[in-house]
Amino acid sequence: MLTVFSRGSISIVKNEWARTNQTEFYRMVARLMPREVEAKISSEFTLVDALMEMEENLKDERGSSGNE
């Protein structure tokens, strides 16, 4: 089969056919990739709670930095 390595945004394709037929290669790869990903996240906090906590932390940081 084909060997593909990925480092950040650089992909290294170690197959001569894939290198010379990149359009067809990536079409085939796209068919193999999952089309849908499901994730279940459970949290006792809502987004509003998290934003309020962040705001409080920022206020505390600003207050303590002014006293130095």
C-alpha positions as CSV (number, residue, x, y, z in Angstrom):
1,M,0.0,0.0,0.0
2,L,1.0,3.6,0.2
3,T,3.1,5.1,3.0
4,V,2.3,8.7,4.0
5,F,4.0,10.6,6.8
6,S,2.8,14.0,8.0
7,R,4.8,16.6,9.9
8,G,2.7,19.7,10.6
9,S,1.6,21.0,7.2
10,I,4.2,19.0,5.3
11,S,3.2,15.6,3.9
12,I,5.8,13.2,2.7
13,V,4.5,10.7,0.2
14,K,6.8,7.7,-0.2
15,N,5.3,6.2,-3.4
16,E,6.2,7.1,-6.9
17,W,2.7,6.6,-8.3
18,A,1.2,8.8,-5.6
19,R,3.8,11.4,-6.2
20,T,3.2,11.6,-10.0
21,N,-0.6,11.3,-9.6
22,Q,-1.3,13.5,-6.7
23,T,-4.9,14.5,-7.7
24,E,-6.0,10.8,-7.9
25,F,-4.0,9.9,-4.8
26,Y,-5.7,12.5,-2.7
27,R,-9.1,11.5,-4.1
28,M,-8.5,8.0,-2.9
29,V,-7.3,9.1,0.5
30,A,-10.3,11.4,0.9
31,R,-12.6,8.4,0.3
32,L,-10.8,6.5,3.1
33,M,-11.2,9.3,5.7
34,P,-14.2,9.3,8.0
35,R,-16.9,11.6,6.9
36,E,-18.4,12.1,10.3
37,V,-16.9,12.2,13.8
38,E,-19.0,12.0,16.9
39,A,-17.8,13.2,20.2
40,K,-19.6,13.2,23.5
41,I,-18.5,15.9,26.0
42,S,-19.8,16.0,29.5
43,S,-19.2,19.0,31.7
44,E,-20.8,20.4,34.8
45,F,-20.1,23.9,33.5
46,T,-21.7,25.8,30.6
47,L,-19.9,28.1,28.3
48,V,-21.3,31.1,30.2
49,D,-19.9,29.7,33.4
50,A,-16.5,29.2,31.8
51,L,-16.5,32.8,30.4
52,M,-17.5,34.3,33.7
53,E,-14.7,32.4,35.5
54,M,-12.2,33.6,32.9
55,E,-13.4,37.2,33.4
56,E,-13.0,36.9,37.1
57,N,-9.5,35.6,36.7
58,L,-8.6,38.4,34.4
59,K,-9.9,41.0,36.9
60,D,-7.9,39.3,39.7
61,E,-4.7,39.4,37.5
62,R,-5.2,43.1,36.6
63,G,-5.8,44.0,40.3
64,S,-2.7,42.2,41.5
65,S,-0.5,43.6,38.8
66,G,-1.4,47.1,39.7
67,N,-0.3,46.7,43.3
68,E,3.4,45.9,42.4
